[in-house]
């Protein structure tokens, strides 16, 4: 028993580090998007698609994986490693070969397809080691994802401003290391047997009441999350310039890193809290605070750093704190043999929604400016909170960590 306990924590560290390194690919294009736009003469639409292509690729890859139950047929460490290497190769090609928007967008799309084999697979790997404390384990994993997503902004702030290819090569190298590391992973004691292809699995997943409500909470959360992560650097530059802050671009890059990365701490602490107090309660509290921040962003816009810095750090802390708990809930409510498929389907639809809101923010900004550009995002947390509070009242909630 002691050996199993020690091994599961080693597995958590191993997969967490691999997840962090691999997920640096996600925002590598976004972090250097304005510089690539200037270098290649991209339009604003093409620049936005450096991020949206990853979202769309992730959705396509996840839907393909869910439909064919790939996440439950291929051994997890093999799938994770292969996809990390593929994403690294696509990003390295952008850095070393590409000099225009169209091929870069195609390669960003392929990066998203590859990441569909990394993120949900990592969650399944943790579910295989943790029954008790699953919320904490997946919270740590989402925390690693969060810090990884923020890392391109850090690379840029620490010497990558004006050097987009260096940032891209850096993230590609980190993802390749992730692929090597994860090969040392051992299957956990709660790893289901490799499941046969079952076309009816998806139908059962989408008709399960508890899973549907947990997914609805996740979709409300995702309506806000990636739109904020994508556009917060630009919002910060605009706010800092409005307040007359010097060196606005570099400070905004550091603040963007901090805003996203601090969510890793939020995911870890929320995971521990949800295992004690219930996933619906913790996710609802997080969405109430982050939804309020969508509106309050307009109030603090143009304020001094004394006001702006704590505001965006609190927002970054809560906006992703609940993310892992929706996945943990689905892993507890779905059929054991098709947990990988259920998680992949959840993330596919959630990321499809992010394409809408990432495109929505510039439209709102053009109409009302950056001050109130995030206001429409409040709709997602409101609906997500209602779904999770409904789940809390149902018998299915007794199967959740913390007993709902």
N, C-alpha and C positions, 0 to 999 in steps of 0.2 A: 504493500500500500504506500509506504514512504517513497519507494522508487517511482511509482506512478505519479505521486504528487510532485516530486522533483522534476520528472520528465515533462509533465504538462506545463510547468512554468518555463522550462527551457524551450518547449515548443512555442509558447506564447511570445517569448523574446525573439526567437528565430523568425517566426512568421511576421511579427510586428516590425522588425527591422527590414525584412524583405519587402513588406508592404510599403513602408515609408520610402525606401529607395526606388521602388518601381513606380510609385504614384507621383514622383517628381516629373514624370512625363506629361501629366495631365495639363498643368498650366504653364508648361515650358513655352508653348507658342503664344499664350496670352501675355506672359511676362515681357516678351520681346516683341509683341505685336506692333506697337507704334513704331519701333525702330525698323522692323521688317517692312512696314508700310512705306516708310520714307526711303528705304534702300531699294525696294522693288517697285515703288510707285503704285501701291495697292489702294483701292477705293475703301471707304469705311465699311461697306458690305463685305468685301473680301477679308478685311482685317477681322471683322466679327466672326467670320467663318473659320478662322484659325482656332477659335474655341468651339464654335458650334459643330464643326466637323468631328471633333473628338466626341462630343455629346451624341451626335447622330451615329457615329461608328460604334460607340458603346451600346447604344440601343439596338442596332442591327446585330451586333455580336451577341448581346445578351438574349435577344429574341430567338436567334438561331440556336444558341446553347440551350435555352429553355424548351424550345420546340423539339429538339433532338435529344433532350436530357443529357447533353454532353457533360455537364458538371457532375452528373451521377454515374457516368459510364467510364470516363477517363480518370485515372488515378490523380488525386488533387495536386501532388507536388509536380507531377509531369506536366499537367495543364498549366499550372502557375508559371513554371520555369519557361516553358515554350513560349507562352504569351509575353512574359517579361523580355525575353530575347527578341521577339518579333517587334515589340514596341520600341525597344532600344535601337534596333536596326533602322526602323522607319524614321526616327528622330535624327539619327546620325546622317541619314541620307539628306534630310532637309538642311542640316548644318554644313555638309560637305559638298553637296552636288547642286542643290536646287537654287535657282536665282529668279523665281517668279511665283506668283500667287497660286495658280491652278495646280501644279504638281505638289506644292506644299499642302494645299487643302486636301488633296487626295491622300497624301501620306499621313496627315493628321487624322483623317477618317480611319485609315488602317491602324493607327495607334489606338484609337478608341475601340476598334474591334478587338485588338489584342488585350486591352485593359479589362474587357468584359470577362476574360479568363483569369484575371488577377484578383479583383476586388471581391466578387461573390465567392470565388474559390477560397480565398483567405478566410472569409467568415465561416464557410463550411468546415475548414480545417480546425478552426477554434471550437466550433460546436462539437467536433469529434473528441475533443479533450475535456471540455467543460460541460457538465450538466449543472452542478451547483456552481454559482459564480459566473454563469454564462454571460450575464449582462456586463460584468466587469471585464471579462475576456474580450468580448466583441467591442466593448467601449475602448479598450486599449488599442485594438486593431483599427478602429475608426479614428482614434487619436493619431495613430501612426500615419494613416491615410491623409489626415488633415495637415500634419506637419510636412509630409511629403509634398502635398499640393502647394504649400506655401514656400517651399524651398527655392523654386526658381526666382521668386522675388528677392530672397536673401542673396542668392548667387549674383543677381543683377546689382543689388545694392552694394555688395562687397567687391565690386570690380567689373561687373558685367554691363554697366551702363555704356552704351555705344558699342558693345561687343556681343551682338545677338547670337552669333555662331558659337562663341565660347560657352554661353549659357546652355545652348542646345546640346553641344557635345558633352558638357558636364552632366546634364540630366540623363543623356543616353548611357554614359558610363556608369552612373549610379544604378540605372535599371538593369544593366548587364550584370552588375555585382549581385543584385537581388535574385536574378535567375540562377546564379551559382549557389548562393546561400540556401535557397529554398529546397535544393536537392538533398539537403541533410535532414529534411523533415521526416518524421516517422508517423504513420497513421495512428490516430488515437483510439482508445478502447471503445468509444461510442461511435466510431466510424461505421455507418451502415454498409452492408455488402454492396458491391457494385450492382446497380439496378439494371434490369432489362429496359429496352426502349418501350415506353408505354404511352401511346398517343392520348389516352384518357386521363393521364396525370394532370395535365394543365386544366382540363375541365373540372376536375375535382378541386384543384387549388382555387380556382376563381369562383367556385360556388360555396366554399367554406366560409361561414359567417364571421368567425373570429379572424381568419386570415384577411378577409375583405376589409374589415374595420381597421386592422393593424396597417394594411396597405393604404387605406384612405388617410390615416394619420401621416404615414410616410410621404404620400403625395403632397399633402398640405405643407409639410416640412420642405420638400424639394422645390416647391413653387418659389420659395424664398431663397434657399441656400446658394445655389450656383449663380443666380443672378447677382447676388451680393458679392460672392467671391470673385466673379468676373469683373464687375464694374467698380468695386470699392477702390482700386488704385486710381482710377480716373476721377471718381468722386473726391478722393482725398487731395489730388492735385488741384482740382477746382476749388475746393474749400480752403486749402492752404494759400493759394494765390489770392482768393477773395479776402483773406485776413492779412495779406501782405507779408507772409512768412518767406524768408529767404531760403534758397536751395530746395524749393518745393518738391521737385521731382525725386531727389534722393530721399528726402524725409518721407515722402509718400510711399516709396518702395519699401522702406524699413517698416513703416506703419502697416502697409498691406501685409507684409510677412507676419508681423505681430498679430494683426487682426485675425488672420487665418490660422496661424500656428497655435495661438492660445486656445483654440477650439479643441486641440488635442488634450489639454488638461481638462476642459469641460467634458469631453467624451469619457475620459477615465473616471472622473468624480461622479458623473451622472450614472455611469454603469454600476458603480458601487452602491449609489443611493437607490437605484431602481431594483437591485437585488434585495434590498431591505424594505422599501416602501411601495414597490409596485411600478411597473413600466407605464401604465396609463397616467398615473399621477405625475411622475417625473417628466414625461414627454409633454404633458399639458402645461406644466409650469414653464418649461423651456420655451414652448411656442408662444405663450402669453407674453413673456418678456421680449423675445426676439421680434414678434409681431409689432409690439409697441415701439420697438426701435426703428422699424420701417417708417413710422410716422415721425418720431422724434429726430430722425436724421435731418429733417428739414429745419428743425428748431436750432440744432447745433451747427448747421452749415455756416462756414465763415467765422466760427468762433476761434479763440486762441487755442494753442496746444494744450493748455491746462484743462480745457473743457473737452476738446476733441479726442485726445488720446485715451482718457479713461472711458469715454463713451464707446469708441469703436472696439476697445479691448473687451468691455462687457458684452457688447453685441457679438463679437467673434466668439467669446466664451460660450454663450447660450445658444447661438444659432446652429451649432453642430453637436451640442451636448446630448441632444435627444436622438441623434441619427442612428446610433448603434442599437438603441432600444426597440426600434421598429423591426430591425432585422432579427434581434434576439427573440422578439415576440413571435415573428413568423416561424423561426426555427423551433419554437416550442409548440406552436399551434398546427403546423403542417404535418403531413405524413412523414415519418422518419426516413423512409426510403427515397423520398423525393424532396428533401430539404434543400438540396443544391438547386434544383429546378425552381422551387418556390422563391428562393432568395434571388435567383437570377431574373425571374419574371418580375419580381417586385422592383428591382433596380432598373430593369429595362423601361418599364412604364414611367417610373420616377424620373429617369434621365430624359425621357422623351418630353416630359413637361418642362424640363429646364431649357430646352431649345426655345420654347415659347417665351419664357420670361427673359432669357438673355437677349432675345430680339426685341422684346417689349420695352426694356429700359431705355434704349436710345430713342425710341419713338416718343416716350413720355418726356424724356430729357429735352428733346427738340421743341416740345410744346410748352413745358413749364420750367425748364432749366434743371440743373443738378440738385438744387435744394430739395425739391419734392419728387425726384425721379423714382425713389424707392417706395413711395406711398402705396402703389397698387399691389405690392407684394404682401400686404397685411392680410389679404383675402385667404391665402394659403394657410397660415397659422390659425386663423379663426376656424376654418373648416376642419383642419387636422385636429384641433383641440376638441371639437364636438365629437369627432369620430372616436377618439381615444377615451373620452369620458363615457360615451355610450358603451364601448367595449368593457369598461370597468364594471358596468352593471350586469353583465351577462355571465352565465355559468362558465363560459369558456375562460373567463379571467382567472379561474382557480388553477389553470395550467401554466400561468405565467409566473416568472420569477418574482418573488415578493408577494405571490398570490394576488396579483392585480392591484 
